[in-house]
Amino acid sequence: MKPQIVKTMPDETALFPIGTVSEQTGVNTVTLRAWERRYGLLKPRRTPKGHRLYSPQDVERVKQVLILLEQGIPVSRVRDVLDSNRPRPMLLQPTKDAQTDDPWQHYRALFQRWIRKLDARSLEHAFNEAVSLYSLELVAKKLLQPLYRQLREQQEVLPSTSADCAFLHEFLCAKLGSRYLQHNSRANGKRLLVVNLSGSDGQLETLLLANVLSNHGYQVSLLGTQGTLDHLLLILERTRFDALVLPNSTRIPPALPMLAEISHITVFLSGYQDDLTPEPADNLPIYWLSEELGEICAAIDEELEKTGKDA
């Protein structure tokens, strides 16, 4: 598809709408807006009606941001790195004997080998090595999530390979569950209730999010595949939480606004959101988070800090 270009007067500079920038860079529109509002990474122009317009320099900056994020730089530090004259950090190499310069290709090959052999011990070694060198958020983005999606798609075409997907699913649930409990035992921050409303399909994403939040210092109480909105009002009445987090959300559940209003709980939804997804009502503390695991904690920190000041 040919990129949509908007010509502006009087200098006829080529500018792009947010959808075109998203297509060119692979960064969804929600994340682009978050990078602008929360971190000041972008400063697009505006049309008279308020629509964002991005220059070619903005597009190049988005690509630079992606490079730094892939190198493990937290999104909260990216602006400082871009605006300084310091050299960009080098990407860590996973092992000296790696057969490829791409660490993710190396780990993907390792994971696939041990999954085919159903070798949990060797798979655990590869997992532990990856997360010792890179953040879990980056390992999830570059390795775990793409590989799991591939195996799920593969088993739909070749049912005989379903054991591979089942093995990886159980392995990751066990590892992520154990890591979450370890992080949570040391956490002393605000209390979050994380509820998976999407059943077993969202189990891994929920555990990944619980790991990221607890490692950040939040005290996380996790309701897994049996979570529903129906019983949350009673839970929120008998136990104090600072926020409710709903992973894998593609919409705002109809009962959620009333729950937020009655319980006075701050609600965060993480998951895919496009321009057609309804925005929460302005008078309710319901917020959409980015799909990027690395950006979620900073966004929750910001909103809960505002809530504390307003209280």
C-alpha positions in Angstrom: 0.0 0.0 0.0 1.3 3.4 -1.0 1.9 5.6 2.2 -0.6 8.3 2.6 1.1 11.7 2.5 -0.4 15.1 3.5 1.0 18.2 1.9 0.9 21.3 4.1 1.2 25.0 3.1 3.2 27.0 2.7 6.4 25.0 2.5 4.8 21.9 1.1 6.6 19.6 3.6 5.5 16.0 3.4 3.7 14.9 6.5 2.2 11.5 7.4 -0.9 10.7 9.5 -0.5 8.4 12.5 -1.9 5.4 10.7 0.8 5.6 8.0 3.6 6.0 10.5 2.2 2.9 12.3 2.3 0.9 9.0 5.9 2.1 8.2 7.4 1.4 11.6 5.3 -1.5 13.0 4.5 0.5 16.1 0.8 0.6 16.9 -1.0 4.0 17.2 -1.6 3.6 20.9 2.1 3.2 21.6 2.9 6.2 19.3 0.5 8.4 21.3 1.9 7.1 24.6 5.5 7.9 23.5 4.3 11.4 22.9 2.2 12.0 26.0 4.2 10.2 28.6 7.8 10.4 27.5 8.0 13.3 25.1 9.7 11.2 22.5 7.7 12.7 19.6 6.3 16.1 18.8 4.0 15.8 15.8 2.3 18.7 14.3 -1.5 19.0 14.4 -4.2 19.8 11.8 -6.8 22.4 12.6 -9.0 19.5 13.8 -6.3 18.1 16.1 -5.1 15.1 14.0 -1.4 14.3 14.4 0.9 14.7 11.4 4.5 13.3 11.4 7.5 14.4 9.5 10.1 12.1 7.9 12.3 13.0 10.8 9.7 11.8 13.2 9.5 8.5 11.4 13.3 8.1 11.7 13.1 8.9 15.4 10.5 6.2 15.9 12.9 3.7 14.2 15.7 4.9 16.5 13.5 4.4 19.6 12.8 0.8 18.4 16.6 0.1 18.1 17.2 1.4 21.7 14.3 -0.6 23.1 15.6 -3.8 21.4 19.0 -3.1 23.0 17.3 -3.2 26.4 17.1 0.5 27.1 14.0 1.3 29.3 11.5 3.5 27.4 11.8 6.0 30.3 15.5 6.5 29.4 15.2 6.5 25.6 14.7 10.3 25.3 17.9 11.0 27.4 19.9 8.7 25.2 18.6 10.1 21.9 19.1 13.7 23.1 22.6 13.2 24.4 25.8 12.8 22.4 26.7 9.6 24.2 27.4 6.6 22.1 24.6 4.1 21.7 25.0 1.0 23.9 26.0 -2.2 22.2 23.7 -5.2 22.2 24.8 -7.9 24.5 26.0 -11.2 22.9 24.4 -14.3 24.5 27.3 -16.7 24.3 30.7 -16.8 22.9 30.1 -20.0 20.9 26.8 -18.8 19.3 26.6 -19.8 15.7 24.9 -16.6 14.6 25.3 -12.9 15.3 21.5 -12.7 15.9 21.0 -13.8 19.6 17.2 -14.3 19.0 17.8 -16.6 16.1 20.3 -18.5 18.3 17.8 -18.9 21.2 14.9 -19.7 18.8 17.0 -22.6 17.4 17.8 -23.8 20.9 14.2 -23.6 22.1 12.9 -25.5 19.0 15.5 -28.2 19.5 14.7 -28.9 23.1 10.9 -28.5 22.5 11.0 -31.2 19.8 12.9 -33.5 22.2 10.5 -32.5 25.1 13.7 -31.9 27.1 12.6 -29.7 30.0 16.1 -29.5 31.6 17.8 -28.2 28.6 15.0 -25.8 27.8 15.2 -24.4 31.3 18.9 -23.8 30.8 18.3 -21.9 27.6 15.5 -19.9 29.2 17.6 -19.0 32.3 20.5 -17.9 30.1 18.3 -15.7 28.0 16.7 -13.9 30.9 20.0 -13.5 32.7 21.3 -11.4 29.7 18.1 -9.6 28.7 15.0 -8.3 30.4 12.1 -10.6 30.5 10.1 -8.0 28.6 12.6 -8.2 25.7 12.9 -12.0 25.8 9.1 -12.2 25.7 8.8 -9.9 22.7 11.7 -11.3 20.7 11.5 -15.0 21.6 8.7 -16.4 23.7 5.6 -14.8 22.2 6.6 -15.2 18.5 7.6 -18.8 19.1 4.4 -19.7 21.0 2.3 -18.1 18.3 4.1 -20.1 15.7 3.6 -23.4 17.5 -0.1 -22.6 18.0 -0.5 -21.9 14.3 1.5 -25.0 13.4 -0.7 -27.3 15.4 -3.8 -26.0 13.6 -2.3 -27.1 10.3 -0.6 -30.3 11.7 -2.4 -31.6 14.7 0.3 -34.2 15.2 2.6 -31.4 16.4 0.2 -30.3 19.2 2.5 -31.9 21.8 5.2 -29.2 21.0 2.8 -26.4 21.8 1.4 -28.1 24.9 4.9 -28.8 26.2 6.0 -25.1 25.8 2.8 -23.9 27.3 3.2 -26.0 30.5 6.9 -25.2 30.7 6.4 -21.4 30.5 3.4 -21.5 32.9 5.6 -23.3 35.5 8.7 -21.0 35.0 6.7 -17.8 34.9 4.6 -18.8 37.8 7.6 -19.6 39.9 9.4 -16.4 39.0 6.3 -14.3 39.8 6.1 -15.8 43.3 9.8 -15.1 43.9 9.5 -11.5 42.8 6.2 -11.0 44.7 7.7 -12.3 48.0 10.2 -9.3 47.8 7.8 -6.7 46.5 6.7 -3.9 48.9 5.0 -1.5 46.5 1.3 -0.8 45.8 -1.1 -3.7 45.6 -2.5 -4.7 42.2 -5.2 -7.3 41.5 -4.5 -8.9 38.1 -7.5 -10.8 36.6 -7.4 -12.9 33.5 -10.8 -12.7 31.8 -9.8 -14.5 28.6 -9.4 -18.0 30.0 -6.6 -20.4 29.1 -5.8 -18.4 25.9 -4.6 -15.5 28.0 -2.8 -17.5 30.7 0.8 -16.9 29.4 0.2 -13.2 28.7 -1.2 -12.8 32.2 1.8 -14.6 33.8 4.2 -12.4 31.8 2.4 -9.3 33.0 2.4 -10.5 36.6 6.2 -11.1 36.4 6.9 -7.6 35.0 4.7 -5.9 37.6 6.0 -7.9 40.6 9.6 -7.5 39.4 8.9 -3.7 39.3 8.0 -3.8 43.0 4.2 -4.1 42.9 2.5 -6.6 45.2 0.5 -8.6 42.7 -2.5 -10.8 43.5 -3.3 -13.0 40.5 -6.6 -14.5 39.5 -5.9 -16.8 36.6 -8.1 -18.7 34.2 -11.1 -18.7 36.6 -11.3 -14.9 36.9 -14.6 -13.2 36.2 -16.0 -9.7 36.8 -19.0 -11.1 38.7 -17.2 -11.7 42.0 -14.8 -8.8 41.9 -17.1 -6.3 43.7 -17.1 -8.6 46.8 -13.3 -9.0 46.6 -12.7 -5.2 46.3 -15.0 -4.6 49.3 -13.2 -7.0 51.6 -9.6 -6.3 50.5 -7.9 -3.1 49.6 -6.1 -2.8 46.2 -4.6 0.2 44.6 -5.6 -0.9 41.1 -7.2 -3.6 39.0 -5.4 -4.8 35.9 -7.1 -6.7 33.1 -4.7 -8.3 30.6 -5.5 -9.4 27.1 -8.4 -6.9 26.8 -9.7 -5.9 23.4 -12.7 -4.0 24.6 -14.2 -2.5 27.8 -16.4 -5.1 29.4 -20.0 -3.7 29.8 -20.0 -4.2 33.6 -16.6 -2.6 34.1 -17.6 1.1 34.3 -20.2 0.4 37.0 -17.6 -1.7 38.9 -15.1 1.1 38.8 -17.7 3.7 39.9 -19.0 1.6 42.8 -15.7 0.4 44.1 -13.7 3.5 43.4 -10.9 1.3 42.0 -8.4 2.5 39.3 -8.6 0.1 36.4 -6.0 -0.6 33.7 -6.6 -2.6 30.6 -3.7 -4.0 28.5 -4.1 -5.6 25.1 -4.8 -4.7 21.5 -6.5 -1.4 20.9 -7.2 0.2 17.6 -8.7 3.5 16.6 -12.2 2.0 16.7 -11.9 0.8 20.3 -14.1 3.1 22.5 -12.3 5.3 25.0 -13.3 5.1 28.7 -15.5 7.8 30.1 -13.6 10.8 31.3 -15.2 10.7 34.7 -14.0 7.1 35.4 -10.5 6.0 36.4 -10.2 3.4 33.5 -7.1 3.6 31.4 -5.7 1.7 28.4 -2.1 0.5 28.6 0.2 -0.1 25.7 0.7 -3.7 24.4 4.4 -3.3 25.1 5.3 -5.0 28.4 8.3 -2.6 28.8 6.0 0.5 28.9 3.3 -0.8 31.3 4.9 -0.2 34.7 5.8 3.4 33.9 2.3 4.1 32.7 0.8 2.6 35.9 3.3 4.5 38.1 2.2 7.8 36.4 -1.5 7.2 36.8 -1.3 5.9 40.4 0.9 8.9 41.4 -1.8 11.2 40.0 -4.5 9.3 41.9 -2.5 9.6 45.1 -2.1 13.4 44.7 -5.8 13.8 43.9 -6.9 11.8 46.9 
